[in-house]
Amino acid sequence: MALLLGFLLLLLLELCGNTLSLGSRSSTKGTEVLELELPATNYETKDSYKAGPIGGLFQIVHIFLRVVQPNDFPEDILRKILQKKFDLSTDYEKPENVVLTLKIIYYEIGVIICAVLGLLFVILMPLVGFCFGLCRCCNKCGGEMHQRQKKNGPFLRKCFAVSLLVISIFISIGIIYGFVANHHLRAQIEKTRKLADSNFRDLRTLLNGAPAEISYILSQYTTTKEKAFSDLDNVKSLLGGGIHEQLRPKVIPALDDIKAMAEAIKETKEALLNVNNTLKELKKSSAQLNTSLSDVKRDLEQSLNDPMCSAPPVATTCNNIRTSLSQLDDNTNMDQLPSLDKPIDKINDILQTNLSSLVQQGYKSFNDIPEMVKNQTTDIISDVKSTLNSIGSDIESIGEQIPIQDQLSNFMGYINDTETYIHRNLPTLEEYDSYRWLGGLVVCCLLTLVVIFYYLGLLCGTCGYDRNATPTRRGCVSNTGGIFLMVGAGVSFLICWILMTIVVLTFVVGANVEKLLCEPYQNRKLFQVLDTPYLLNENWKHYLSGMVFNKPDINLTFEQVYSDCKENKGIYATLKLENSYNISEHLNIQEHAGNISNDFQNMKVNIDNIVLLDEAGRKNLMDFSFSGIDAINYNIYLAELSKAPTKANLLSFADDLEVKANHLPHGSLKQFLKNNAQTIRTIHRSEVIPLEQSMSSVYQSIKELQQKSSGLGMKVNNTLSSLDSAQDFLTTRISSVIVEESQKYGNMIVGYFERYLQWVKISITDKIAACKPVATALDSAVDVFLCSYIIDPMNLFWFGIGKATIFLLPALIFAVKLAKYYRRMDSEDVYEDMENGNIGFHRHHSTQTV
């Protein structure tokens, strides 16, 4: 045990000295792009131990120990003992030594009382047994084979039997505790090799993994640098695109307005041409319709001069037809509409300047910003890459300055030697444990033999007892039961003092180890004692820091180291190795980041020569606003085009003419009128309908043209105002935008390395060489091996055996008393009825001594 504890302390100290320049594992996350995380290390040994179902029995023993020893852990006493280097013999009569002794006695008073009672039991029981045997040999103390008849005899027999049965059950429970504890201790000792091997493998994993973790951390710089180089090579889209996107909301709408205005000029020209050409066609169509209607009207007038129109019945119809001929006149006057040739000529003059091409030049000049940025930052990007490469060289040199592999390989020898020693001595431990197990088995079997005698005595005595039989005539079975009870009592006298001796020895050892080592180790009060200033070395305030750094003023405590190791923190943070090797000085994040930032601060990007629209384009827009398109009197056109081509509906006129013709008598007049009605229908179908469609189309075109030209001057002025605002924004703000985006871009590149270096620092300080296996090994040695594997079963063993041994005392008393009622007596009391009363006398049956 001492060897294992010494080894674990040596492991901590060796790791301290050999990893002064070590770092830690970290799971610090990087950016959304860079995920920096060390691979997890898995260990075999569990960091907690559960006893299983037998743990409930252990808790019963712990409760008993808290009752026997309710005092708190004696920290002050232990400190004074350690300060005196465990020597209480020198100057014992000094007052402070007397007080210390009294405090120890007060603390141990419960254990001392129990031990004294046990020793009294050990001393008195053999004497009592010897005296009891001599007394019975003299036919005293129940040795006389004679039983006097008593009225309460049956009641006493039943009470003695029940009491002995209950006590035997309690003894049996104690024996079961002993068997279980004895077997559990043997089973746990067999697991010791597996426990030790898993801890050594975990320690090797810790020592072998540290150099690999450092190499992994340093190798991640390549990943970070590749990401940074990728972004540096992509400066066109990242920096140039950022500048472009900052300016885009102000510039692009202005260019879009100019582009829309250029399209509007072209559309206006097309609309004017379309309307002007259509108006010319309408004038021709209107003249043709007027000619056609005039011809029909003239033909009808000539037809109405027919002599038949002179007759009274026909004259009325002819007069009606002659009166309606005025409806065949043209209803429109297209010739009065002015021509659009002059506005069209002005638009053609405006279109001599290609405004769309000028706008595209503005787009191109603005969209060339990323390319301009790329061309102007070539040298700066090269400088930044050189700086990043130099940082990589510095980080690699730091890795080369950490001689961890050679030093940890030296410490690997300590592990190998210790493992060899443990494996060499484990067979001896297992051999001794087999002897202990055999001894425990003998103890439990002796108690089992006694309780079996009692059970057999109760069984035979109860089953063979005949209430009608006199004491001298009791049956063989009943007599055998009594003999079993006496044998059990005799064996109890022979073995109880030996059993109590074993119980007292194991109780004193087990109780003190549990209260002075196991409990304070679990609640960490033992570490608090060891952390007392100037305790282990009167010249050192903090013993551990004095051992590690030879600087006892550094606040480095056993409790803090153990707690940090339990939380799987790295050796660097756990042992505060920054007092010996400050990793922050070698990984100066601000220094390296400042070098990169300086390169970006020297970045000069000049994109001040962007012109969105030159003077020719501006003049073109102004000419368009003064073209007079918005001054055209569109209402004249709309009013004329909204009229019907004819005064009357020609179809209705033709139908009415045909109806009137049908009322005429047969003849050339009637036929001629019908032919004219058909001609009118033809005119309507071939001339009027197309004319109406053309007029409607031109009406919509003029309406749209009127809407587009409405407020033309204001639209152009707004467009030019937006253009001036965008151009002014470019002139006055582009420098600040370039600076802002350059800072963002530089911060992004620097951020990769700040995050990487910060991750390296956190990894080295917190996670590399995480010492959880050391805490687990210490727990395995103290809490698991010593306390759980050995002390808990040993305490349960003395608890069960002690319980059974104590109950042997009342058991043998009741067994001796009860045997008198089961055994066959040599003599008995006989009573005969006389005239004046009963006269009793002894009657001897046979001679029998036991």
Summary of the structure (lengths in Angstrom):
residues: 850
radius of gyration: 60.2
end to end distance: 52.9
largest distance: 194.9
contacts: 2713
relative contact order: 0.18
helix: 77%
strand: 2%
